[in-house]
């Protein structure tokens, strides 16, 4: 099991993240270890969570970008969220080019 101070968590990049299919979305794996999950389907994020011990290492940002890449490869033209997001995740969404949706609660990014 990966420890929170594992050097693989330094400068995490989307290429480090493997998203594996799960019943309600995707598991977030790095080096074969489960670090979190994304609920949703290509183009639609319901919830993204990183296990507490792995937070603040760039895992969420890398997983989001891996999800965007996968969504694009599966034919999605945008990625949306449908709910209120934790403030730390809002910061990531803003810096990754997402905008607040004007039609509903949530965020959107054209890909």
Sine and cosine of phi, psi and omega as CSV:
sin_phi,cos_phi,sin_psi,cos_psi,sin_omega,cos_omega
0.00,0.00,0.67,-0.74,-0.02,-1.00
-0.95,0.31,0.74,-0.67,0.07,-1.00
-1.00,0.04,0.48,-0.88,-0.02,-1.00
-0.85,0.53,-0.42,0.91,0.00,-1.00
-0.99,-0.13,0.26,0.97,0.02,-1.00
-0.87,0.49,0.74,-0.68,-0.01,-1.00
-0.87,0.50,-0.34,0.94,0.05,-1.00
-0.91,0.41,-0.28,0.96,0.01,-1.00
-1.00,0.02,-0.09,1.00,0.08,-1.00
-0.98,0.22,0.80,-0.59,0.04,-1.00
0.82,0.57,0.79,0.62,0.02,-1.00
-0.88,0.47,0.70,-0.71,0.00,-1.00
-0.85,-0.53,0.37,-0.93,0.01,-1.00
-0.84,0.54,-0.48,0.88,0.01,-1.00
-0.94,0.33,-0.28,0.96,0.06,-1.00
-0.99,0.16,-0.34,0.94,-0.12,-0.99
-1.00,-0.02,0.72,-0.69,0.15,-0.99
-0.91,-0.43,0.81,-0.59,0.07,-1.00
-0.98,-0.18,0.87,-0.49,0.05,-1.00
-0.95,-0.32,0.58,-0.82,-0.02,-1.00
-0.88,0.48,0.62,-0.78,0.07,-1.00
-0.70,-0.72,0.20,-0.98,-0.04,-1.00
-0.84,0.55,-0.63,0.78,-0.07,-1.00
-0.91,-0.42,0.27,0.96,0.00,-1.00
0.37,-0.93,-0.86,-0.50,-0.12,-0.99
-0.63,-0.78,0.58,-0.81,0.17,-0.98
-1.00,0.03,0.60,-0.80,0.07,-1.00
-0.99,-0.16,0.90,-0.44,-0.01,-1.00
-0.86,-0.52,0.62,-0.79,0.19,-0.98
-0.72,-0.69,0.80,-0.60,-0.02,-1.00
0.84,0.54,0.49,0.87,0.00,-1.00
0.99,0.12,-0.09,1.00,-0.01,-1.00
-0.99,-0.11,0.65,-0.76,0.01,-1.00
-0.98,0.20,0.88,-0.48,-0.01,-1.00
-0.92,-0.39,-0.16,0.99,-0.01,-1.00
0.19,-0.98,-0.30,-0.95,-0.04,-1.00
-0.41,-0.91,0.40,-0.92,0.12,-0.99
-0.85,-0.53,0.85,-0.53,0.14,-0.99
-1.00,0.01,0.75,-0.66,0.02,-1.00
0.55,-0.83,-0.24,-0.97,0.03,-1.00
-0.61,-0.79,0.22,-0.98,-0.04,-1.00
-0.75,0.67,0.81,-0.59,0.01,-1.00
1.00,0.01,-0.16,0.99,-0.09,-1.00
-0.64,-0.76,0.91,-0.41,0.07,-1.00
-0.97,-0.23,0.83,-0.55,0.11,-0.99
-1.00,-0.02,-0.63,0.78,-0.06,-1.00
-0.32,-0.95,0.66,-0.75,0.09,-1.00
-0.80,-0.60,0.81,-0.58,-0.01,-1.00
-0.72,-0.70,0.68,-0.73,0.12,-0.99
-0.91,-0.41,0.72,-0.69,0.02,-1.00
-0.81,0.59,0.66,-0.75,-0.11,-0.99
-0.77,0.64,-0.64,0.77,-0.06,-1.00
-0.94,0.35,-0.23,0.97,0.00,-1.00
-0.95,-0.31,0.06,1.00,0.00,-1.00
-0.95,0.30,0.35,-0.94,0.02,-1.00
0.93,0.37,0.43,0.90,0.07,-1.00
-0.86,-0.51,0.10,0.99,-0.02,-1.00
1.00,0.04,0.11,0.99,-0.03,-1.00
-0.90,0.43,-0.71,0.70,-0.03,-1.00
-0.88,0.48,-0.70,0.71,0.01,-1.00
-0.89,0.45,-0.71,0.70,0.00,-1.00
-0.90,0.44,-0.65,0.76,0.02,-1.00
-0.91,0.41,-0.65,0.76,0.04,-1.00
-0.86,0.51,-0.72,0.69,-0.01,-1.00
-0.93,0.38,-0.58,0.81,0.10,-1.00
-0.90,0.43,-0.63,0.77,0.03,-1.00
-0.91,0.41,-0.67,0.75,0.04,-1.00
-0.87,0.49,-0.72,0.70,0.00,-1.00
-0.87,0.49,-0.72,0.69,0.00,-1.00
-0.89,0.45,-0.66,0.75,0.02,-1.00
-0.87,0.50,-0.69,0.72,0.02,-1.00
-0.88,0.47,-0.71,0.71,0.00,-1.00
-0.90,0.44,-0.46,0.89,0.00,-1.00
-1.00,-0.06,0.18,0.98,0.16,-0.99
0.99,-0.11,0.06,1.00,0.02,-1.00
-0.96,0.30,0.58,-0.82,0.02,-1.00
-0.97,-0.23,-0.16,0.99,0.06,-1.00
-0.44,-0.90,0.30,-0.95,0.12,-0.99
-0.85,-0.52,0.76,-0.66,-0.01,-1.00
-0.80,-0.60,0.38,-0.92,0.22,-0.98
-0.88,-0.48,0.50,-0.87,-0.05,-1.00
-0.92,-0.40,0.24,0.97,-0.10,-1.00
-0.55,-0.83,0.09,-1.00,0.07,-1.00
-0.96,0.29,0.72,-0.70,-0.08,-1.00
-0.94,-0.34,0.54,-0.84,0.08,-1.00
-0.81,0.58,0.57,-0.82,-0.09,-1.00
-0.85,0.53,-0.57,0.82,0.03,-1.00
-0.91,0.42,-0.61,0.79,0.02,-1.00
-0.95,0.30,-0.56,0.83,0.07,-1.00
-0.85,0.53,-0.67,0.75,0.02,-1.00
-0.87,0.49,-0.69,0.73,0.02,-1.00
-0.89,0.45,-0.72,0.69,0.00,-1.00
-0.85,0.52,-0.72,0.70,0.00,-1.00
-0.87,0.49,-0.72,0.69,-0.06,-1.00
-0.96,0.28,-0.26,0.97,0.06,-1.00
-0.99,-0.14,0.19,0.98,0.13,-0.99
1.00,-0.03,0.17,0.99,0.07,-1.00
-0.98,0.21,0.44,-0.90,0.07,-1.00
-0.81,-0.58,0.49,-0.87,0.07,-1.00
-0.90,0.43,0.69,-0.72,0.02,-1.00
-0.95,0.32,0.63,-0.77,0.02,-1.00
-1.00,-0.06,-0.34,0.94,-0.05,-1.00
-1.00,-0.02,-0.38,0.93,-0.06,-1.00
-0.44,-0.90,0.05,-1.00,0.13,-0.99
-0.96,0.28,0.65,-0.76,0.06,-1.00
0.77,-0.64,-0.22,-0.97,-0.09,-1.00
-0.75,-0.66,0.35,-0.93,0.02,-1.00
-0.55,-0.84,0.55,-0.84,0.11,-0.99
-0.60,-0.80,0.80,-0.61,0.11,-0.99
-0.97,0.26,0.69,-0.73,0.02,-1.00
-0.84,-0.53,0.00,0.00,0.00,0.00
